Amino acid sequence: MKAVLVCGSPRKNGNTQKILEIAQETLLMEGIDTELVLLSDATVHPCIGCLTCKKTRDMSCAIKEDDFHEIFGKMLNADAIVVGTPVYFGCATSQTTSLLHRAGYVARNNGNPLSGKIGAPVVVARRAGQNFTYAQLVFFYTISDMTVVGSSYWNVAFGKNPGEVLCDEEAVQTVKKCMKNIAALLQCRKKE
Ligand SMILES: Cc1cc2nc3c(=O)[nH]c(=O)nc-3n(C[C@H](O)[C@H](O)[C@H](O)COP(=O)(O)O)c2cc1C
């Protein structure tokens, strides 16, 4: 069973990456294979709405000259997809939405291989906008026929300067519990 964690922050070693590293550690301790994908190391252009994915039906996007297909392949191979993003002006980052728009549209025009996978959002902000951004990610998961896993609270965290998020103890515990819930669900599915 495998989980891919996608960090949608353009800032390497920032708060979103830090909290996703904790999520990754928790999943590993629960026996789940993981991979952390940093969009700060990648280029994913936005969807251009060409609808080529609707016509070719070969699980690919018309834009070839970036890292989309490699990352999308990792999402397709995973049983769980955890997407983390900082809040930018009350929303997910453009890096995050560029990936999700293209992944979601290519998938749904090709028999939706995301269907049945598990998802969980992780959102970080200095002060406000976490809930809206959390909902934005839930919209992606649920239109993709994925199962969203909860915790004792929503996976929302506070932090401004890199590393500050680790002082938000409640958020850290919430994310850890969510990852344990994901692992438990994956183990149940494995037994089925
Ligand atoms: C362009 C931009 C827009 C931002 N918008 C918000 C916002 O709407 N609400 C908020 O609380 N913080 C906002 N922030 C602060 C970031 O969400 C915060 O610093 C976060 O920790 C960054 O995560 P990272 O370290 O993973 O990049 C913004 C930061 C930037 C650069």
PDBQT file of the ligand as one rigid body, heavy atoms in Angstrom, charges set to zero:
ROOT
HETATM    1  C1  LIG A 201       1.443  35.251  -2.063  1.00  0.00    +0.000 C 
HETATM    2  C2  LIG A 201       1.132  34.863  -0.653  1.00  0.00    +0.000 A 
HETATM    3  C3  LIG A 201      -0.193  34.929  -0.220  1.00  0.00    +0.000 A 
HETATM    4  C4  LIG A 201      -0.527  34.574   1.089  1.00  0.00    +0.000 A 
HETATM    5  N1  LIG A 201      -1.840  34.607   1.480  1.00  0.00    +0.000 NA
HETATM    6  C5  LIG A 201      -2.175  34.277   2.746  1.00  0.00    +0.000 A 
HETATM    7  C6  LIG A 201      -3.547  34.283   3.174  1.00  0.00    +0.000 A 
HETATM    8  O1  LIG A 201      -4.472  34.524   2.427  1.00  0.00    +0.000 OA
HETATM    9  N2  LIG A 201      -3.790  33.972   4.477  1.00  0.00    +0.000 N 
HETATM   10  C7  LIG A 201      -2.787  33.691   5.380  1.00  0.00    +0.000 A 
HETATM   11  O2  LIG A 201      -3.079  33.466   6.533  1.00  0.00    +0.000 OA
HETATM   12  N3  LIG A 201      -1.499  33.605   4.968  1.00  0.00    +0.000 NA
HETATM   13  C8  LIG A 201      -1.170  33.885   3.688  1.00  0.00    +0.000 A 
HETATM   14  N4  LIG A 201       0.144  33.797   3.271  1.00  0.00    +0.000 N 
HETATM   15  C9  LIG A 201       1.157  33.264   4.219  1.00  0.00    +0.000 C 
HETATM   16  C10 LIG A 201       1.440  31.779   3.984  1.00  0.00    +0.000 C 
HETATM   17  O3  LIG A 201       0.257  31.012   3.895  1.00  0.00    +0.000 OA
HETATM   18  C11 LIG A 201       2.288  31.227   5.137  1.00  0.00    +0.000 C 
HETATM   19  O4  LIG A 201       3.485  31.965   5.233  1.00  0.00    +0.000 OA
HETATM   20  C12 LIG A 201       2.604  29.757   4.989  1.00  0.00    +0.000 C 
HETATM   21  O5  LIG A 201       3.270  29.317   6.143  1.00  0.00    +0.000 OA
HETATM   22  C13 LIG A 201       3.472  29.469   3.762  1.00  0.00    +0.000 C 
HETATM   23  O6  LIG A 201       3.672  28.088   3.660  1.00  0.00    +0.000 OA
HETATM   24  P1  LIG A 201       5.059  27.470   3.129  1.00  0.00    +0.000 P 
HETATM   25  O7  LIG A 201       6.090  27.828   4.169  1.00  0.00    +0.000 OA
HETATM   26  O8  LIG A 201       4.803  26.034   3.044  1.00  0.00    +0.000 OA
HETATM   27  O9  LIG A 201       5.325  28.094   1.808  1.00  0.00    +0.000 OA
HETATM   28  C14 LIG A 201       0.491  34.142   1.981  1.00  0.00    +0.000 A 
HETATM   29  C15 LIG A 201       1.818  34.077   1.526  1.00  0.00    +0.000 A 
HETATM   30  C16 LIG A 201       2.135  34.435   0.230  1.00  0.00    +0.000 A 
HETATM   31  C17 LIG A 201       3.569  34.345  -0.250  1.00  0.00    +0.000 C 
ENDROOT
TORSDOF 0
